[in-house]
Amino acid sequence: MDLAYVCEWEKRPKSNHCPSIPLVCAWSCRNLIAFTTDLKNEEEKDLTHMIHTLDTEHPWDVYSINSGHIEIITCLEWDQSGSRLLSADADGHIKCWSMTDHLANSWENTVGSMVEGDPIVALSWLHNGVKLALHVEKSGASNFGEKFSRVKFSPSLTLFGGKPMEGWIAVTISGLVTVSLLKPNGQVLTSTESLCRLRCRVALADIAFTGGGNIVVATSDGSSTSPVQFYKVCVSVVNEKCKIDTEILPSLFMRCTTDPARKDKYPAITHLKFLARDMSEQVLLCASNQNSSIVECWSLRKEGLPVNNIFQQISPVVGDKQPMILKWRILSATNDLDRVSAVALPKLPISLTNTDLKVANDTKFFPGLGLALAFHDGSVHIVHRLSLQTMAVFYGSSSQRPVDEQAIKRQRAASPLVHFKAMQLSWTSLALVGIDNHGKLSMLRISPSMGHVLDMNMSLRHLLFLLEYCMVTGYDWWDILLHVQPNMVQNLVEKLHEEYMRQNAALQQVLSTRIVAMKASLCKLSSNTVARVCDYHAKLFLIAISCTLKSLLRPHFLNTPDKSPGDRLTEICSKITDIDIDKVMINLKTEEFVLEMTTLQSLQQLIQWVGDFVLYLLASLPNQGSPVRPGHSFLRDGASLGMLRELMVVIRIWGLLKPSCLPVYTATSDTQDSMSLLFRLLTKLWLCCRDETHPSEPDDTLIDECCLLPSQLLIPNVDWLPINNGIISKLQNKQLIRLQFGKAPGLIGHTVSSQFEVFVRAPGQPKIDHLRRLHLGAYPTEECKSCTRCGCVTMLKSPNKTTAVKQWEQRWIKNCLCGGLWRRMPLSYS
């Protein structure tokens, strides 16, 4: 493990700023991090409890919310989509936060619930029934269905038709369980019930879910001499009211309390966690004293109940009729450790049971098998989540490395040690965020090899497997990019494409844009592949325009049976290879292309981009030998050229209805038909590479005609890439970067940045709306938002009211072309 970056607060008087006690943080599947701090008000002498959210790519751009919680915030929980956040406090208040206008740096409190005056000690969203299992041992399989399988898992509660019902469950310090359900009409149904008849204090609790739709709650009163209790909770809706039923499950005593040598050594249980939210049969316990801790891993299993011989004679036990009981068994325990300050559990759904220890040892270098323990001396250990054997160690600035492997005890500094009070692992377990007792955020890389020497192929296989997992689930893959070095990029892109091409056609269509976005983010990390980033972004834009324009076509008769107008257009354009655009048009039913004049005019900017892009590609054909030139990959991409050819036909037909919607070209001759010329050259180029298995080289006549294009038409400048000031490309040299909340970092020299300058607009030049293709001027007056990943910029509010443009803009309301989240930009952005 090593530090990637740290982000600190601006130095404030100690009387004004302090971290929360307890301090909590949460990491979403979209790589958003939320954490808490407190602000002291000198005049009123009270605390303001703050929630901070940030994107890992722009950690300095923190959005701070005055939570409105009266007491200390005790829990933070992201939902499974990473777009909503729950916060709970020590006064029993629970608040649900949602993005304002789908912006990652703008949040509002929408709904909530409360158990007045009863502190919340555990909080979780109800399970939606979606669980995808990773099969590490099948990481070399060709089919995604073998690597990642859908596990049969029931939602905690369902609506009519089986749709999962949204809501949350919480456990209070007095032993109450409260459930809040979000109805489709926006109302909140809340119910509260005691976990058992005899209520007792609950100092620690955690929540997990079973495959049958039940909920399991684990509780402890904080004393290691008391049992850790488990309860089954069933939630239902009866007569429009939420009903909660609870049942006591087998409990356990920690092993350290039954060991005579350690009976009174660890008086307090300080951490209680299920190994995963959907793994209620495995639990992690940590008991501590003032200076040291011990960690134990327990598993719940079914065991046969022995039957006395007397009863055997009366009623013999046959086959599976032997009575079974549930019993907790200890899997593993650590030796005496330094005092544990925080625990972070992996989120990868690798299902390992107590019988899988051999498999666990065989795949012990896989990152998702480790959990993180932070200690009061500032160090962090990654240990195997079943065997608890150490896999990797990070020594903080205040901790000292042991002189040798046998030296477990380390000298403690005289001054108070800096240590993590809250930690979270990323969703692929390749990164870890920690918040220390000074409120500083530290981002750590966790090597895929877990500190062991693995060959390059094994490391690439781990990264490729996790990239495929993110591609299938839709999770953000920023934490994987932390480990990609420039010399890995080419291999990863090629192998990712190979694995994608092995999937069936239906799955390829579903993942078609996601893999292009993934390739673009990988290619940014190497100076040799920067030009291909431009091509991938252009391909994403082309696919989006093609889908949108084809969706506007309507069949002339509503009872038309088989194919849509868009499908027929694709079929006819692929069959008819004529280079004359008008002869291709004759074979189409032009009545299916009739649209309102205002609709056609509103699409002119998108149509202009298609026309400019075709002209640019054809003009660059004579320079095809230079792979560093943007557009190079399109010259050999038969599918993309075929898509452009279809769009040229559609645009030609629309031009007959509304000539002003046609792309505008600056030609040297007034009589020249620019559309026909470009279609003829484009078709010739398409014919060369339509057969991807046996492509042919463009003939000299085509290249000569393309050489003449600059003398016939003015070649436009193509805006390839938006400016992106993210941090991922600055982390390649593995040197620690120090940042400050609220202040964007200065320019840090990197080999890739100089390569990018060719393809982006320099600061101070006129800006452009990358999605609407509208010019915003050098200093835009409209509020804009930018993508957290690619930096794409677009206006927050639509200047156009036509249905077609709204349909186009609706595609990007939640996410950018590349799948990244939006964040609000200041008016004076450069």
N, C-alpha and C positions, 0 to 999 in steps of 0.2 A: 504494500500500500504506500501511496505517496500523496502529498498535498497537491491539488491542482490549483486552487485559489482560495483566498480568505477574503471576507468582506466585513469591514468594521464600521461602526457608527462614528460620526464626527464627535470629537472629544467634547463632552458636555460636563457641566458641574455634577459631581456625584449626587448632589441633592435633587437633581432633575431626572436622572435616568438610572434605571436599574433593571436587571433581568427579572422575569417573573419567578415566583417560588410557589408551586413547581413550574418549571418551564416546559412547554410542550411544542412539538413540531409535527408536521405531516407532509408527505410527499405523494403527489398524485400521479396517475398513469400518463398525464400530459406533461410531466416534468415541471409542475408548479410546486413550489414549496411554501408552506404557511407556518409561521411560528409566532410566539408571543413575547412581548416585553411590557414593562410597566413604566409610566412616566409619573414623576412626582410633581405635584403642584404646590409650590412654596407658600402661596397665599392661603389656599384652603387646606393645605396639609393633607391632601388625600391622593389616591393613586388613580391614574387613568390606565385602564387595561387595553393595550393595543394588540391588534392582529396585523401581521405583516405578510403580504404575499409577494412572491417574485418568481420570475422565470429563470431557470438555471442558465440560459444562454445570455441573459442580461441581468445578472444578480444585483447590480448597482441600482437598477430601475425598480426600487421597492415601492409597493403601494401599501400605505399604512392606514388602517381603519381604527377609528375610535369605536371599540366594540360595543360600548354602552353597557357592558357587564359591570355590575356593582361590586362583585367579589372577584377573586383571582380565577382566571380561566384554567380549568383542569383538564379539558379534553379538546382535541381538534381531530376531525375525521373528514376525509374527502369521500365523495361518492364514487361509484365504479366507472363513471364517465369522466371524472376529473373536472367537472364543471360546477359543482356545488360543494360547499364546505359547512360542516356543523361545528359549532363551538358551544361548550358547556362550562358553567362556573360553579363556584362553591356556595352559591345561593339557590341552586336548583333550576336556573334558567338555561334553556337550550335555544340557540338561534341558528337558522339556516340562511347561509349567504349564497347569493347567485351573482353571476356576472351581469353587469349592466351593459346592454347592447352587445353581448358576447365578447367583451373586452377583458383581457387577462389582467389589466391594471385598473379595473373599475368594478367595485363590488357593492352590493346593497343587501340589506337584511329583508327577506321576503316574508317568511313565516317562522314560527317557533312554538315552544311549549314550556311548561314549568312545573316543578314540584317545590312549592314555596318553602324556602329556608332549609332545604335538604341537599347538601353538596353532592354533585355528580362525580362518581369515581370511575365509571366506564361508560363508553358511548360507541354505538355502531349503527351504520345504515342497515336496513333489512336486506337480506340476500335476494338478488333478482333471478337466481336459478341458472345463471350462466357460469360455467366452469370449464376451462380448457386445460387438459392435462398435458404436461411435457414428458416425453419419453426419451430421456437422455441416452439410454442404451441404443435407441434407434435413430440417433442424430445423423447417421450416414444413409438412411433410407431416402429414396427418391420422391416418394409421395408425402405431401404435407399431412394427409390423413393418418399416416402411420406415426409421424413425429408428434403431431398435436391432435389429440382426440377429444371430442366433446363428451364430458362426463355427465351421466344422468344425475341431475341435482335439482331438487324441487325448490321453488321460491319460498320465502318465509310466509307469504300470503299472496293469494291470487284474486284478481277481479273476475268478472264474468268472461268466459272464453279462455281462461288460463293465463291472462296477462298478469305479470307480477305487479303487486301493489307497492308503491313507494312509501317509505317512512323510516323511522329510526327507533332504536331501543336503547335505554339507559338504565344504569344501576346506581342507586343512591347510597350514601353512607349509613343510612338507617336500615338498609336491607329491603328497600322497595325496588321493584322493577317497573319502569314506565315505558309505554309504547305509544308512539304518535304515528298516525297513518295519514298520508296525503291523498285526499280524494281527487278525482279528475276535475271537479268543479272548483278546486282551490281550498276547500275546507280541510281542517285538521281534526281528526278523531283521536282523542287521547284517553288512555286508560292507565291506571296505576294499581298494582297489586303487590302484596308481600311475597317475598321469595319462599318463605315457609311460615308456619304458624308461630313459631318462637323466633321473633325478630331479634337480631343482634347486630352489633357494629360491624360495618364492612369497610376496612381500611383500603383493601386492594380488590380489584375485580377485573375480569376480562370476559369477552363475549365471543362465541364461535357458533357455527351453523352445521347442521347435519344434512346429509343427502335427502332425508325424508321431509325436509321443510321445518324441522324443529330447531330451537335455539338452546344452546347450552351456556350457562353462566357459571363461572368459577369465582369463588369469593374467599377472602381471608380477613381475619380481624387484625392482622399484622403481627401476631405472636406466633413464633415457630412451635410453641407447645400446644397450640390449638390446631384442630384439623382444617385442611383446605376443603371447603364444601363445594359441591357441584349440584346444579339444578337444571332440569329440563323445563323449558318455557314454550308453550304452544299459544299462538296468537290466532284469533278468528274474529270474524265480524258477524254479529247476531243482531238482527233488527236494527241495522244502521248504527250499532254500538260496538266498540272494540272490546273483546273479551280476552282475558289472559288466564291461562291455566298453568300451574307450576307443579313440579314433581321432584322429589329429592332423589339424587343419584349417589352412587358410592363415593365416599370421601377418602382422603389420604392424610397421613402424617409424613412430614419430610424425614428422609432417612437419617439426616444428621442429628435429629432429636432423639432417635432410638439408639444411636451409637453412644455407648458409655463414655468414650473418649471425647466426644463433642457435644454431649447432651446439653450443656448450658453455655456452649461457646458462641452460638449464633442465636441470640434471643429474638431477633425480628426478621420477618419475611418482608423483603423490600421490593421484590419484583415478582409478578405473577402474570404469565403470558401463555396463551395457546400458541403452538408453533405456526399456525395459520388460521385465518378467519374461517376457512372451510375444513379445518382439521381438528374437530372437537375431541379426538381421542388421544392427543398428545399435548402435554403441557410442560412449560419450563418454569422452574421455581428458583428463586435466589434468596438465601438467608444471609444476614450480615450482622456484624458487630461494629464497634467504632473504627476498626482498622482493617478488617478482612471480610471476605465473603466466600460462600460456597454455592455452586450452581448444580441443580439436579434436573434431569429430564425423565418424565414419567409417561407411561403409555397405558391406555385403557384397553383391556382385552376380555374376550369371552372365555371362560374356563368351565370345564365340566365339574359339577358338584358331586363329590363322591357319595355313594349311597351305601348305607350300612347293610351287611349281609342279611340281617333279619328282614329288612324291607325288600331286599333283592328276591328272597324266597317267596314273599307274598305277591310281589308285582315285579317280575324280572324286567330290567332295562334292556330294550331292544333297539339297536341301530342308533338313530338320531334322537331318540326320545329321552336320552339322558338329560336331566335338568342342568341348565347353564346359568351362570351368574357373571356379572360384570365386575372386574377387579382391576385396580390400579397396580401396575408393576413398574419398578424403577428400571430405566434403560441404561442410564449412565450418570456419573457424578464426577465433578472435578475435585482436585485437591484444594487445599486452602489457597485462595487467591487474594490479591489486593482488593480493597473495597470497591464494589461495582457501583458506578454512578448512573449508568444508562444501558438499556438493552434495545437492539434493533433487530427485527426479524425479517427474513426474506419473504418476498411477495410472489416469487415464481411458484406456480402450482405443481411442484414435483412431488408426487405422492409417494412417500417412503414410510413404510410401517416398520415395526420392530423386527420383522423377519427379513427386512431388506438391508441389513447392515453390510452384508457381503457386497451387494450391488452398490451401496453407498461408498464402500472402500474402493471399489473398482473405478468409480467416477468421482473420487474425492477432490479432483482438481476443478470440478465444475463449479462456477461461482454461486449458483443458486442454492447450494447445499450448506452454506455457512451462515451463521448468525453473528452479530457483532456485540461485543461487550466492551463498554468504556469503563475505565477505572479512575479512581481519584488521583492517581499519580500522573494523569494526562495521556496514558497509553490506551490503545484500542486493539483488541484481539478479535480475529475472526475464528470462530470455532465451529466444528461440524455440528449440525443441528441435532444429530442423534447420538453420536459417540462423544461429543463435546471435546474432541481432540483439537488442539490449536492448529490452524491452517495458515494463518498470516498474522503479523504483528506490526503495528504502527506505534512509534514512540513520539509523543508530542514534545514540544519545546521544554516543558517542565519535567518530563520523565527522563530517566537515565537508562541507557541500554545496559543489560547485564554483562559482566566481564566474560562470563562463559555460559554455556547452556544450563549448567547446574545452578547458577546463581539466580534464584527466583526473587529474593528480596532485594529491593533497590533502596538506596538512600533517599530520604525525603528532604526536599528543600526546606529551608528555614521559613521562607515566605509562603503564603497560601498558594497552593497549586492550582493551575488552570486546568479544568477538566470539562468534558462534555456533560451537560445536564440533560440533554435530549438528543436523540439520534434517530435517523431514518435511513434505511437502505432504499435505493432506487428499485424500480420494478423489474430490472434485469439483474440486480445485485452487483452491478459493475461500478457503482458509485455509492458513496455514503456521505450524508450531510450531518454535521454536528453543530450544536449551539452550545457555547461554553458559558461559564458563570460570569463572563463579562458581556454577554450578548453578542459575541462575535460568531459569524457563520463560517465554517470551514467545509470545503468540498474535497473529498478524498477519492482518488481512483482506487479501485480494487482490481488487481490484475486477474485476467481470466485463468492464469496458471496458478493463482493463489501463492505466489512466491516461489514455486517450484520451477525448475528448468524444463520447459516443454519446447519441442521443435516448432518451427514457424507454422507448419501444416496443422498441428493440433490447436494452436492459438487461433489460427484463421477459422478452423472448424467451429470452435466455440463461438466466435464472433458471428460467423455466418448463421449458425443455428439460432442465435438470439435475434439477429436481424430478420430471419424468417418468422420467428415468433411475433415480433412487432408488426411485420407485414400482415400476418394473419389476424392478429387481435386489433390492430389499429392504434396500438400504444405508440407514444413518441419514443424515438431511438437515440436521443441526444447522449445519454450516458454510455451507449456503445461507441459513439464517435470519439469519446475521450481516449479510447485505446487504439484507434486506427492511426498508424503511422503512414507517411507518404508512400513508402515502398510497398504497403499492403493494398493500396487503393485499387490498382489495376486488377489484382487477383480477386479481391472481394467483389468488384463489379461484375467480372466475368463469371465467377462461380454463382453469384446471385442470379444472374440472367440464365445460366444453365439450369439451375434448380427451378426457376420460374417456368421455363419452357417445357419442363417435364410434367407439369400439372395439366389437368384436363382443361378444355376450352372454356367451360363455364367459370372455373376458378380463376383462370387467367384474365377473363374479362372483369371480374370483380376486383382483382388486384392490379389492374393495368396502370392506373394512375399512381397508386401507392409505390410501386416498384420504381417508376420513373423519378418520383420525388426522392426516394431513398438513394438512387444512383446519383442524383444531383448533389445531395448533401455529402456523399462520400467523395465525389470528384472535387469538391471545394478544398479538400484537405491535401491536395498534391498540385504542385505547380505544373506538372506534366498533363494534367487532365482538366485544367480550369476552363478551357474553351468548350469542353463537353458539357459543363454546367449550363452554359448558354443554350446549347441544343436541347438539353432536358427541360429547361424552363419553357423554351419555345414549343416543345412537343406537348407539354401539359396545357399550354394555352391553346394550341391547335386542336387537341382532343376536345377541350371544353367548348370552343367555338363550333366545331363540327356537330357535337351533340345538341347544342342549343339551336343552331340554325335548322338542323334536320327536324327537331321536335316541333318547329313552327309549321311544317308542312302538314296539310290535312287532306285526307282522301276526299275525292269529289262526291262519292256516294258513301254514306255511313255504313252500309252493309257490305262493304268491300271485304272479302273473306280473309285471305292469308297474310300478305305482307304489308307493312306500313310504307308510305311514300319514301321515307328515308332508306328503308331496306331495298326498295325497288331501285332507287337512285344508285345505291352502291352496286347492286347486281348488274344494272345496265352499263354503268361506267366501266366495270371490270370486264364485261364481255365485248363492248364496242371499243376497239382500239384506234378508231379514226382520229387523226390529228386535227380535224376541222371541228371546232366547238359547235358550230351550227348543225352539223350532221349528227352529233351526239344528242343535241337538244330535240331533234325530230322524233327520237325514240321514246321521249318522256311525255307523260300526260301533263301538259303545262298548266291545266286547270288546278292541279294539286299544289301549285306554287303561288297561287294568287293570295296576296296579303294586302292589308290596308296600306295606303300610301304613307300615313304617319308612322306605321310600324317599320316600313322599309327605310324611311329616312332616319329613324332613331338608331338603326343598326349600322349606319354608314361608317362609324369609327372602327367597328370590328371588321367590316368588309374591307376597309382601307388597309388594315393590318395584314389581312390575307393577301391582298394584291401586292403590297410592298414586300412581304416576305417571299412570295413567289419570284418577284423581280430580283430581289437580293440573291436568292439561291442560284438562279440561272446565271446571273452576272458573275457569281463566284465559282462557277463550274470550271473555267480555265485554270483556276488556282487550286484545284482539288487535291493536289499533291501535298498541301500543307495542312496537317491535322490540327494545328494550333489555331486555325481560322474558324470562327464560329460558323455553324451551318454545315460543317464538313460531314457529319454523320448523316444528315438528311439526304445527301447526294447518293447514298447507297441504301436508303430506307424506302423500300417499295411501298410499304403500308402507308407511311406518312405522305409520300408523293401522290399516292392514289387518293388520299383524303383531300389533299390540296386540289387535285384535279376535279373531284366531285364538287367542292365548294366553288370552283371557278365556273362550273356549269350552272349551279344554282344562282350565283351572282349575275351571270349573263342573262338568265331568264328574268330575274328581278329588275335588271337594268332596262328591259323592254317595258316594264310596267312603270318604273320610276327611274329615269336616267340619272337623277341627281344622287341616287344611292350608290352608284358605281364608284370604284376606286379612282382617284384622280392621279393621272400620270402627267409628267412634264415631258412632252415629246418634241422632237425636232421637226416633225412633219405633221401638219394638221390633218392629213388624209389617212394617217396610219391607224389601223385598228389594233390597239395595244393588247386588248384582251385576247384576240385571236392569235396574235404573235406569241404571247406568253403561253397560251394553252398548247399551241403547236410544239413549242420547245419543251414544255413540261411533260407532254405526252411522250415525246421521244426519249426523254430522260427516264420516265417511268417504265417504258417498255424495256429499257436496259436492265432494270433491277427488280422488276415485278416478280420474277422467279428467284427467290432468295437463295435457293440451293445452287443455282447456276447463273449468277449475274454476269452480264457482259459489260465491256467497257464502252463508254460513249464514243461514237464515231467522230472522225475529224470534222465532218460537216456540221454536226451539232455543236462541237466546241467552237468552230469558226463563227457560227451564228451567235453563240453566247458572247464571243469576244466583241461582236459588233453592237451588243446591247447598250453599253455606255455611250455610244455615239448616237443611239436612237432614242433612248429614254434616260432621264435623270435618275441615277441609282440612289435610293433613299438611305439615310442613316437609320439603322435599326437599334432601338433601345433594348439592349440585351438583358442587363442585370440591374436590379435595384441596389442601392448602397446598403450593405449589411455591416453593422458594427458589433456583431456578436463576438463572443469570447472563444468559441471552440477552435477557430483557426489559430488563435494566439497561444494555445496550450500545447502545440505540437512538440516544442523543444523540451517539454517536461520541466520547465522552470516555474517555481511558485510565483503567482501573480497576486499582488496585494491591491485590493479595491476598497472603495469607501461608498457606503450607502448614499444614494442621492447624487453622486458625481460620476459621470461617464468617464471611463479611462482615456488617457491620451493615446496617441498613435503609437502602437508597439510594433517595431520593425519585424516583418515576416516575409519570407520569400513569396508567399502566395499573394499578399496584398499588392505588390508591384505588378503582378500578372493581371490582377483584376482591374487595375486602373484603365486598361485598354477598353474594357467592356462596360464600364459604368459612367454615368454623368458626373463630372467633377462638381464639388460643392460650389454654389453660387450660380450654376447654370439653371435654365428653366426646368422645373420639375414636371413629372408626368404621372397621371393616374394609371398605374400599370394594368388595371383590370378594365377600366372603361376606355382606355387609350385617349384620354382627354389631357390637354396641356393645362397645367395649373399655374404657370408663371414662376419666376425665380423666387418669389416670396408668397406662397399660397395664403389666401385669406380664409379658405374653408378649412374646417376641422378635418383632420385625416387620421387614418389608422395604418399601422404597418404590421407586417407578419413577423412573429418572433423568431422564425427560422430563416426565411430567404430574404426578408427585408422589403418585400413587395408593398407598395404604398397605394392606398385608394381612399377616396373621400368617405367620411362617415355617413353623410346624407346624400341621397340620390338627387341629382339635378334634373332627372328626366322622369316623367310620370307614365310613359307608355307601358303597356303590358309586357311586350317583348323584352324591354330593358329591365323591367322588374324581375322577369323570369331569369335573366342573366345574372342580376345582382343577388337574387335569392340563393344562388348556388354558393355564394361566398359570404353569406351572412354569419356563419359560425366559424368557418375555417378558410384559410388561403388556398390557392391552387395546390401548394405543396403539402397541405394538411396542417400547417402551423396555425397557432392561435393568433388572434389580433390583439394589438395593444394600442391605446390612444397615444397620439403624438402631439407634442406642443405645436402651436401655430408657427413658431419660428424655427421649425426643423430645417436642417441643412443637408 
